[in-house]
Amino acid sequence: IIVKHDDYGYCFFVYSNGVSLAVPENFEFPSCFLFDAWRHWMIGFPDHKFQTKEYEILDAPIRPLKDATLKTLPQSLKKKFKDGWKPILQFMCSCVEELIDQTPVGERDVEFLTNTYNTAIGALKIRVPALFENEKWQTWRVATWSRKIREERSKKKIDGDASDTEEVE
């Protein structure tokens, strides 16, 4: 494996077969609350480290997950990304798209993350109020949010919802 940095300081991982991935093959998406998932979606894993076969520890920041595609993920992560992360986070992005487009990744600080998250949650409360009828919504993990938004999609078309056309290979 060769770890290469792009112009923004994020890594891509090039394997001996020539395949370039956004994350290392052994990477696992964390089970986390929605705000933490939002942070990873917006800024990635800037502090990620990678251990080489020679046991050398390298800085290997992972780009924002919103920029990942199924083609840039290891096979083992495609379903979890498509079903457990992408539905809710892509929906939230659609609520604050202009703010995201106007703010370079390097300027996405805690204030930006908090403001965009709160704005997206506010829009979500308006567009899909049924999700907030359950008092436990604040304790849901990202995969639960994604399952709930998929369930709402299957019941009706949600205003402002970006459709997911990428297929798991």
Secondary structure, 3 states (H helix, E strand, C coil): CEEEECCCCCEEEECCCCCEECCCCCCCCCCCEHHHHHHHHHHCECCCEEECCCCCEEECCECCHHHCCHHHCCHHHHHHHHHHHHHHHHHHHHHCHHHHHHCCHHHCCHHHHHHHHHHHHHHHHHHCHHHHCCCCHHHCEHHHHHHHHHHHHHHCCCCCCCCCCCCCC
